[in-house]
Amino acid sequence: MLVSLPLANMGWGNHMSDWGAGWWILMAFLMVAFWGLVIVGIVWLVRSLTATSHGHGASTAIEVLEHRLANGEISPEEYRERRDTLSGRKAGDEAPKS
């Protein structure tokens, strides 16, 4: 036997029945949009935290060569030789004067 509570007959569970199906469609759309924004925000945050300090990781060959010279990985003579090779000059040519 079911016991009926006085509050059960007051319509508390059916308080949005006069709004129609539009309310539920709107809520479903907003839920998808919210979670989409959360996912996009997490992806953006991870990408910005893992990006290198050279923009998006694109470095020219000369920048890599300068970095290796600064770290002491190559000698100044090797730096000049490789820079000349990259710039298309021959080893005996002088650098253009500015």
HELIX and SHEET records of a PDB file:
HELIX    1   1 PRO A    6  ASN A    9  5                                   4    
HELIX    2   2 TRP A   12  ASN A   14  5                                   3    
HELIX    3   3 SER A   17  TRP A   19  5                                   3    
HELIX    4   4 GLY A   22  THR A   50  1                                  29    
HELIX    5   5 ALA A   61  ALA A   70  1                                  10    
HELIX    6   6 PRO A   76  SER A   87  1                                  12    
END                                                                             
